[in-house]
Amino acid sequence: MKANYQKYILNFKRPSETSRGILNIKETWFLVLEQDGKIGIGECGLLRGLSADDRPDYEEKLQWTCQNIHLGKDQLWEALLEFPSIQFGVEIAFQSLASETPFLLFPSSFTEGKKNMEINGLVWMGEAEFMKQQIEEKLAQGFHCIKLKIGAIDFKKELDLLDSIRHNFDATTIEIRVDANGAFTELEALDKLNQLSGYKLHSIEQPIAKNHTDSMSELCKNTPIPIALDEELIGIFSYTEKEALLTKIKPQYIILKPSFVGGFRGTKEWIDLAEKHQIGWWITSALESNVGLNAIAQWTFLQQNSMPQGLGTGGLYSNNFECPLDVKNGQLTHNLELDWKVELDTINY
């Protein structure tokens, strides 16, 4: 078996703002395996400034992975514990190599085009008018669940946006999730949650920054809105540490990004613990290309979680890869009339 890797820069169609700054490009890495005339391709979905494995030795670890590919998927997963995005890429690459075609990883009624998955429509931060425009677009596109990133503009303007939605759509018609990306201070968080509670929100992601577990635990105990942990899970590697975090904070939900939490094996550990402790969960992509999104979508379908998932990021880039994933009426579909087109230095498929 031969293995190599390639860096690839994804270009945003328009700058995308979060509470941590503005994104213009997204760096990703592809792991390509070759054996007996077949190829397998996996994506190592690194997000600079957020991923636990955003480290100076990242490329060195990719080189090591390729040199030691003979160890196999399971042994490599153990050896790459502190590099969750590479764990993810290795899992996909081996599954891709073993599959009938490189991108049909987990056959199901989803990949057969018979069933779809409901997803949330993502509304990016920006000026109030831009956010309002996005909301109107998502509603027109048939989404029944929208997710607003908040924390970048004046809080009153954000409340006004929520008010405008609720003025036209009640909670049974449109589910609203908000994501603060840790933007609230510990002192103001509960007051802001109380103000948000009037808009019948489904949940709020990461109201305060990670690593303030005492404050987050207190918030989850007193919150008027269900709290979902997101960034809080990043960098928690062992099963024991995962369970300790959940039993201390006791969140209402956790949000799982396979690129950030050790691929599918790491995600499944979190799911098992969440269900053990009666905590809800859903799965979200993390700005991967369509290669990574495809793998996450196919695996997520098999988990049979009926909640809207966070899998709608494929259209953000100007140089993403053509693929069968399609969004129709707020659902992610596998459109059998569309095909893959992936061109890299190491692969042309």
C-alpha positions in Angstrom: 0.0 0.0 0.0 1.2 3.5 -0.9 0.1 6.6 0.9 0.7 10.3 0.3 -0.9 13.6 1.2 -1.7 17.0 -0.3 -2.5 20.4 1.0 -5.5 22.1 -0.5 -6.8 25.7 0.0 -10.6 26.2 -0.2 -11.6 29.7 -1.1 -14.8 31.2 0.5 -17.2 32.7 -2.0 -17.5 35.6 0.4 -15.7 36.3 3.7 -17.5 34.4 6.5 -17.6 36.1 9.9 -17.5 34.3 13.2 -17.0 35.7 16.7 -13.4 34.6 16.3 -12.7 36.6 13.2 -13.3 36.6 9.4 -12.6 33.5 7.2 -11.5 34.0 3.6 -9.8 30.7 3.1 -9.9 27.2 4.6 -6.8 24.9 4.6 -7.4 21.2 4.4 -5.3 18.1 3.7 -6.1 15.0 1.7 -4.7 11.6 2.4 -4.6 9.3 -0.6 -4.0 5.5 -0.4 -3.2 3.3 -3.4 -3.3 -0.5 -3.5 -3.8 -3.0 -6.2 -5.0 -0.4 -8.7 -7.5 1.1 -6.3 -7.5 4.4 -4.5 -8.9 5.7 -1.2 -9.1 9.3 -0.4 -9.7 10.9 3.1 -9.8 14.5 4.2 -8.0 15.7 7.3 -10.2 18.7 8.1 -8.0 21.0 10.1 -9.3 24.4 11.1 -6.6 26.8 12.1 -7.1 28.5 15.5 -9.7 26.0 16.6 -8.7 22.4 16.0 -6.9 20.7 18.9 -4.2 19.5 16.4 -3.4 23.0 15.0 0.2 22.4 15.9 3.6 23.2 14.3 4.3 19.5 13.8 1.0 18.8 11.9 2.6 18.2 8.5 5.3 16.1 10.1 2.6 13.9 11.7 1.0 13.5 8.2 4.3 12.4 6.8 4.7 9.9 9.7 1.2 8.6 9.0 2.0 7.9 5.4 5.3 6.2 6.3 3.5 4.0 8.8 0.3 3.3 6.8 1.1 -0.4 7.1 0.0 -0.2 10.7 -3.7 -0.1 9.6 -6.6 2.0 10.6 -7.1 0.9 14.2 -3.5 1.1 15.3 -3.0 4.4 13.6 -6.1 5.8 15.3 -4.6 5.0 18.7 -1.2 6.5 17.7 -2.9 9.7 16.4 -4.9 10.4 19.6 -3.8 14.0 19.8 -4.4 14.6 16.0 -8.2 14.1 15.6 -8.4 15.5 12.1 -5.8 13.0 10.9 -7.7 10.2 12.7 -10.7 11.3 10.7 -8.8 11.4 7.4 -7.3 7.9 8.0 -10.7 6.4 8.8 -12.2 7.8 5.6 -9.2 6.9 3.4 -9.3 3.2 4.6 -13.0 3.0 4.2 -12.7 4.6 0.7 -10.1 2.1 -0.3 -12.2 -0.8 0.8 -15.4 0.5 -0.9 -16.7 -0.3 -4.3 -16.0 3.3 -5.4 -13.9 5.9 -3.6 -16.9 8.0 -2.4 -19.6 5.4 -1.7 -18.4 4.7 1.8 -21.5 3.7 3.8 -24.2 2.4 1.4 -27.8 3.0 2.6 -31.2 4.3 1.4 -29.6 7.8 1.6 -26.8 6.9 -0.9 -29.5 5.2 -3.0 -31.4 8.5 -3.2 -34.4 7.0 -1.4 -34.2 9.0 1.8 -32.9 12.4 2.8 -31.7 14.1 5.9 -33.1 17.2 7.4 -30.4 19.8 8.1 -30.3 23.3 9.6 -29.8 26.3 7.3 -26.8 28.3 8.5 -27.0 32.1 8.8 -23.5 33.7 9.1 -22.7 36.7 11.2 -22.6 40.1 9.6 -24.4 43.4 9.5 -28.1 43.1 10.4 -29.3 43.6 6.8 -27.0 40.8 5.6 -28.2 38.4 8.3 -31.8 39.3 7.5 -31.2 38.6 3.8 -29.7 35.2 4.6 -32.7 34.3 6.9 -35.2 35.2 4.2 -33.2 33.0 1.7 -33.1 30.0 4.1 -36.9 30.3 4.7 -37.5 30.6 1.0 -35.4 27.5 0.4 -37.7 25.4 2.6 -35.6 25.1 5.8 -37.6 24.3 8.9 -34.6 24.7 11.2 -32.2 27.7 11.0 -29.0 28.3 12.9 -27.8 31.9 13.5 -24.3 32.7 14.5 -24.5 35.5 17.1 -22.1 37.6 19.1 -20.5 39.7 16.4 -22.9 42.6 16.1 -24.9 44.6 18.7 -26.9 42.2 20.8 -30.1 44.3 20.5 -29.9 44.0 16.7 -29.6 40.3 17.1 -32.7 40.2 19.3 -34.5 42.3 16.7 -33.6 39.7 14.0 -35.0 36.9 16.2 -38.1 39.0 16.9 -38.7 39.5 13.2 -38.5 35.7 12.6 -40.9 35.0 15.5 -43.3 37.7 14.3 -43.8 35.7 11.2 -43.1 32.1 12.2 -43.9 30.3 15.5 -41.7 27.7 17.0 -43.7 24.8 15.5 -43.1 26.2 12.0 -39.4 27.3 12.3 -36.9 25.9 14.8 -34.2 28.4 15.7 -30.8 27.4 17.0 -28.2 30.1 17.9 -24.4 29.7 18.2 -22.5 32.2 20.3 -19.1 30.6 19.7 -18.2 31.5 23.3 -18.9 35.2 22.7 -20.6 35.9 26.1 -18.7 36.8 29.2 -19.3 34.7 32.3 -20.9 37.7 34.1 -23.4 38.6 31.3 -24.3 35.1 30.0 -27.3 34.3 32.2 -28.8 37.7 31.6 -28.4 37.3 27.8 -29.9 33.8 28.0 -32.9 35.2 29.8 -33.4 37.8 27.1 -33.1 35.2 24.4 -35.5 32.9 26.0 -38.5 35.0 24.9 -38.0 33.8 21.3 -38.6 30.1 21.9 -35.2 28.9 20.8 -34.3 25.3 20.4 -30.9 25.7 21.9 -27.8 27.9 22.2 -24.3 26.6 21.4 -21.4 27.4 23.6 -22.6 30.6 25.2 -19.3 31.2 27.0 -15.7 30.2 26.1 -14.5 26.7 26.7 -12.5 25.7 29.8 -14.7 27.6 32.2 -16.3 24.4 33.4 -17.5 25.7 36.8 -19.4 28.6 35.1 -20.7 26.4 32.3 -22.0 23.8 34.8 -23.8 26.6 36.7 -25.2 28.0 33.4 -26.5 24.6 32.3 -28.2 24.2 35.7 -30.0 27.6 35.6 -30.5 28.2 31.9 -33.9 29.0 30.4 -32.7 27.7 27.0 -31.1 24.3 26.4 -27.3 24.6 26.1 -25.2 22.6 23.6 -21.5 22.1 24.1 -19.4 22.5 21.0 -15.9 23.9 21.4 -15.9 22.5 24.9 -15.4 19.0 23.5 -12.2 19.9 21.5 -9.0 18.5 23.0 -10.8 16.0 25.2 -9.1 12.8 24.1 -9.7 9.9 26.5 -13.0 8.2 27.3 -12.5 8.9 31.0 -12.0 12.7 30.4 -15.0 12.8 28.1 -17.3 11.2 30.8 -15.8 13.5 33.5 -16.6 16.6 31.4 -20.2 15.5 30.7 -20.9 14.5 34.3 -19.5 17.8 35.6 -21.2 20.2 33.2 -24.4 18.2 32.5 -25.3 20.0 29.3 -28.6 19.5 27.5 -26.9 18.7 24.2 -23.5 18.1 22.7 -22.6 18.8 19.1 -20.2 16.5 17.4 -17.7 17.4 14.6 -15.9 14.2 13.5 -12.9 16.2 12.3 -12.5 17.7 15.8 -13.3 14.8 18.0 -11.3 11.8 16.5 -13.3 10.8 13.5 -16.2 8.4 13.6 -14.7 6.3 16.4 -14.2 9.3 18.6 -17.7 10.6 17.7 -19.3 7.3 18.6 -17.6 7.4 22.1 -19.3 10.8 22.7 -22.6 9.5 21.5 -22.5 6.5 23.7 -21.6 8.6 26.7 -24.3 11.2 25.9 -27.0 8.5 25.7 -25.8 7.0 28.9 -26.3 10.3 30.7 -29.5 11.3 28.9 -27.9 14.1 26.9 -29.1 14.9 23.4 -26.7 15.2 20.4 -26.4 16.0 16.8 -23.6 15.9 14.2 -22.1 18.9 12.3 -19.5 19.2 9.6 -16.6 21.6 10.3 -16.1 23.4 7.0 -14.7 20.4 5.2 -14.7 20.1 1.4 -17.4 17.9 -0.1 -15.0 14.9 0.3 -15.2 15.2 4.1 -18.9 16.3 4.1 -19.8 13.3 2.0 -18.2 10.9 4.5 -19.8 12.6 7.5 -23.3 12.7 5.8 -23.2 9.0 4.9 -22.1 7.9 8.4 -24.5 10.3 10.1 -27.5 8.8 8.2 -26.6 5.4 9.7 -26.9 6.8 13.3 -30.6 7.3 12.8 -30.9 10.6 14.6 -34.1 12.4 13.5 -33.0 15.9 14.6 -31.8 18.3 11.9 -28.1 17.8 11.5 -25.5 20.5 10.7 -24.4 19.3 7.3 -25.0 22.1 4.8 -21.6 23.8 4.2 -20.8 22.4 0.8 -21.8 25.5 -1.1 -19.5 28.0 0.8 -16.5 27.6 -1.5 -15.7 28.7 -5.0 -13.3 25.7 -5.6 -15.1 22.8 -3.9 -15.5 19.5 -5.7 -18.5 18.5 -7.8 -20.4 15.7 -6.0 -23.9 14.2 -5.7 -24.7 16.0 -2.4 -27.5 18.4 -3.0 -29.8 20.5 -0.7 -33.5 20.6 -1.5 -36.3 21.9 0.7 -34.0 22.1 3.8 -32.9 18.5 3.3 -29.5 17.0 2.3 -30.0 14.6 -0.6 -27.8 12.2 -2.5 -28.7 13.1 -6.1 -28.0 10.1 -8.3 -28.0 12.4 -11.4 -24.9 14.2 -10.2 -21.4 12.8 -10.2 -18.0 13.3 -8.6 -15.2 15.4 -10.1 -12.1 15.6 -7.9 -8.9 17.0 -9.3 -5.8 17.0 -7.1 -2.1 16.7 -7.8 -2.2 13.1 -6.5 -5.6 12.1 -7.9 -7.9 12.8 -10.8 -11.3 11.2 -10.4 
